Amino acid sequence: MKGAVAHVDPVAAHEPEQLRASTWRLLAHLLTDAPSQDLLDRLAASIEPSGGERPIDRAWAALHEAASTHDARQWQREYGALFIGLGEGELSPYASWYITGRVMDRPLANLRGALAMLGIERDPDGGEPEDHAAAVCETLALLAEDPDMSIEGQREFFRAHVQAWLPKFFRDLERAEAANAYRSVAALGSAFVALDEQYLSMLA
């Protein structure tokens, strides 16, 4: 597989075989930067809350509500406070930090080795390392949509580079003081990580 951790339009047709990839890519986009007003308008128009009680149903409904009621300026203020701030934001969205308490540590080196074996290249214009939450979500999108990538390979990557930290990151995002609209992103991330883990395990 040849790929790159780069920006891709996150609003795509939700054909069954693309559902996982498009959801991971949407999360990647929302964690890379605050959404534009155009994207918020498209999310508000395209997400149809089902009224279901599953965590994933409630998460989509929450994202629809947040996209409909918070404008791009609010999302941008939250993103800055959460991830940029004065010197640093409220959260550190890196696997290395969550696993070892330090950035640019061994989890990043391990991830880079796995990406090299998969043929996935880092976007040369990207400013963040590969273990940033957005980059990991984009990688999961690439793996999900690659016809040559087996479920076993996806499950192995998930267990090695996602399972130990991404759920905690989304929980921290949901509890963050600066989060309001971004709580909907945290809810979607938490619900979808659990759903995708269950999916990959069922096909073992």
C-alpha positions as CSV (number, residue, x, y, z in Angstrom):
1,M,0.0,0.0,0.0
2,K,1.2,3.5,-0.8
3,G,-0.4,6.3,1.2
4,A,0.3,9.5,2.9
5,V,-1.0,11.0,6.2
6,A,-2.5,14.1,4.5
7,H,-5.7,16.1,4.3
8,V,-8.6,14.4,2.5
9,D,-12.2,15.8,2.2
10,P,-13.8,14.2,5.3
11,V,-17.4,14.5,4.0
12,A,-17.7,11.5,1.7
13,A,-20.5,9.2,0.5
14,H,-21.1,6.7,3.3
15,E,-21.1,3.5,1.2
16,P,-20.9,0.5,3.5
17,E,-17.3,-0.3,2.6
18,Q,-16.3,3.3,3.2
19,L,-18.1,3.9,6.5
20,R,-15.1,3.1,8.8
21,A,-12.7,5.0,6.6
22,S,-14.9,8.1,6.3
23,T,-15.5,8.2,10.0
24,W,-11.8,7.9,10.9
25,R,-11.0,10.6,8.3
26,L,-13.7,13.0,9.7
27,L,-12.1,12.6,13.2
28,A,-8.7,13.2,11.7
29,H,-9.9,16.4,10.0
30,L,-11.5,17.7,13.2
31,L,-8.4,17.0,15.2
32,T,-6.0,18.5,12.6
33,D,-7.7,21.9,12.9
34,A,-11.0,23.5,13.8
35,P,-13.6,23.0,11.1
36,S,-14.5,25.7,8.6
37,Q,-18.0,27.1,8.5
38,D,-18.5,25.3,5.2
39,L,-17.7,22.0,6.8
40,L,-20.0,22.7,9.8
41,D,-22.8,23.6,7.4
42,R,-22.3,20.3,5.5
43,L,-22.2,18.3,8.7
44,A,-25.4,19.9,10.0
45,A,-27.1,19.1,6.7
46,S,-25.7,15.6,6.1
47,I,-25.9,14.0,9.6
48,E,-29.4,12.7,10.3
49,P,-29.7,11.7,13.9
50,S,-31.4,8.3,14.2
51,G,-32.8,8.8,17.7
52,G,-31.1,5.5,18.7
53,E,-29.7,4.9,22.2
54,R,-26.4,3.3,21.3
55,P,-23.3,5.4,22.1
56,I,-22.5,5.8,18.4
57,D,-26.1,7.1,17.7
58,R,-25.9,9.6,20.5
59,A,-22.5,10.7,19.4
60,W,-23.6,11.4,15.8
61,A,-26.6,13.3,17.2
62,A,-24.3,15.4,19.4
63,L,-22.0,16.2,16.5
64,H,-25.0,17.3,14.5
65,E,-26.1,19.5,17.3
66,A,-22.7,21.1,17.8
67,A,-22.3,21.7,14.1
68,S,-25.7,23.3,13.9
69,T,-25.4,25.6,17.0
70,H,-21.7,26.6,17.2
71,D,-20.1,28.7,14.5
72,A,-16.6,28.3,13.2
73,R,-15.2,31.0,15.5
74,Q,-16.3,29.1,18.6
75,W,-14.8,25.9,17.3
76,Q,-11.5,27.8,16.5
77,R,-11.4,29.3,20.0
78,E,-11.9,25.9,21.5
79,Y,-9.3,24.2,19.3
80,G,-6.7,26.8,20.3
81,A,-7.4,26.5,24.0
82,L,-7.4,22.7,23.8
83,F,-4.4,22.0,21.6
84,I,-2.4,25.2,21.1
85,G,-2.9,27.7,24.0
86,L,-0.2,30.0,25.4
87,G,2.8,27.7,24.8
88,E,0.7,24.6,24.9
89,G,-2.9,23.6,25.0
90,E,-4.9,21.9,27.7
91,L,-4.3,18.5,26.1
92,S,-1.3,16.8,24.5
93,P,-2.7,14.7,21.6
94,Y,0.3,12.4,21.2
95,A,0.6,8.6,21.7
96,S,4.1,9.0,23.2
97,W,2.9,11.4,25.8
98,Y,0.0,9.2,26.8
99,I,2.1,6.0,27.0
100,T,5.4,7.2,28.4
101,G,4.7,10.8,29.6
102,R,7.1,12.2,27.1
103,V,6.7,13.5,23.6
104,M,8.7,12.1,20.7
105,D,9.5,8.9,22.6
106,R,9.6,5.2,21.8
107,P,5.9,4.9,20.8
108,L,6.6,7.3,18.0
109,A,9.6,5.3,16.8
110,N,7.6,2.1,16.9
111,L,4.8,3.7,15.0
112,R,7.2,5.1,12.3
113,G,8.5,1.6,11.9
114,A,5.1,0.1,11.4
115,L,4.1,2.8,8.9
116,A,7.3,2.2,6.9
117,M,6.5,-1.5,6.7
118,L,3.0,-0.6,5.5
119,G,4.3,1.9,2.9
120,I,2.5,4.8,4.5
121,E,4.5,8.0,4.2
122,R,4.2,11.1,6.4
123,D,2.9,14.2,4.7
124,P,6.1,16.3,4.1
125,D,4.0,19.5,4.7
126,G,2.6,18.3,8.0
127,G,3.9,19.9,11.1
128,E,2.9,17.2,13.6
129,P,4.6,13.9,14.2
130,E,2.9,10.6,13.2
131,D,1.7,9.8,16.7
132,H,-0.6,12.9,16.8
133,A,-4.2,11.7,17.3
134,A,-5.2,13.2,13.9
135,A,-2.4,11.4,12.0
136,V,-3.3,8.1,13.7
137,C,-7.0,8.5,12.7
138,E,-6.0,9.3,9.2
139,T,-3.8,6.1,9.1
140,L,-6.7,4.0,10.3
141,A,-8.8,5.5,7.5
142,L,-6.1,4.5,5.0
143,L,-5.9,1.0,6.4
144,A,-9.7,0.6,6.4
145,E,-10.0,1.5,2.7
146,D,-7.0,-0.4,1.4
147,P,-8.3,-3.6,-0.4
148,D,-5.0,-5.3,0.2
149,M,-5.0,-4.7,3.9
150,S,-6.3,-7.7,5.8
151,I,-8.6,-7.5,8.9
152,E,-5.8,-9.3,10.8
153,G,-3.3,-6.6,9.8
154,Q,-5.8,-3.8,10.8
155,R,-6.4,-5.6,14.1
156,E,-2.7,-5.9,14.8
157,F,-2.1,-2.2,14.1
158,F,-5.0,-1.2,16.3
159,R,-3.8,-3.2,19.2
160,A,-0.2,-2.1,18.9
161,H,-0.7,1.6,18.2
162,V,-4.2,2.7,19.2
163,Q,-5.7,0.6,22.0
164,A,-3.4,1.7,24.8
165,W,-4.0,5.4,24.5
166,L,-6.6,6.8,22.0
167,P,-9.6,5.9,24.1
168,K,-8.1,7.8,27.1
169,F,-7.3,10.8,24.9
170,F,-11.0,11.0,23.8
171,R,-12.1,10.7,27.4
172,D,-9.8,13.5,28.4
173,L,-11.0,15.6,25.5
174,E,-14.6,15.1,26.7
175,R,-13.7,16.2,30.2
176,A,-11.5,19.2,29.2
177,E,-12.4,22.5,30.7
178,A,-12.1,24.3,27.3
179,A,-14.3,21.8,25.4
180,N,-17.8,22.6,24.5
181,A,-18.5,21.9,20.8
182,Y,-15.4,19.6,20.9
183,R,-17.2,17.4,23.4
184,S,-19.1,16.1,20.4
185,V,-15.9,15.1,18.7
186,A,-14.8,13.4,21.9
187,A,-18.1,11.5,22.1
188,L,-17.8,10.4,18.4
189,G,-14.2,9.3,18.9
190,S,-14.9,7.3,22.1
191,A,-17.9,5.6,20.6
192,F,-16.2,4.8,17.3
193,V,-13.0,3.5,18.8
194,A,-15.1,1.1,20.9
195,L,-17.2,0.1,17.9
196,D,-14.2,-0.4,15.6
197,E,-12.4,-2.5,18.2
198,Q,-15.5,-4.7,18.5
199,Y,-15.7,-5.0,14.8
200,L,-12.1,-6.0,14.3
201,S,-12.4,-8.5,17.2
202,M,-15.5,-10.1,15.8
203,L,-13.7,-10.9,12.6
204,A,-10.8,-12.6,14.4
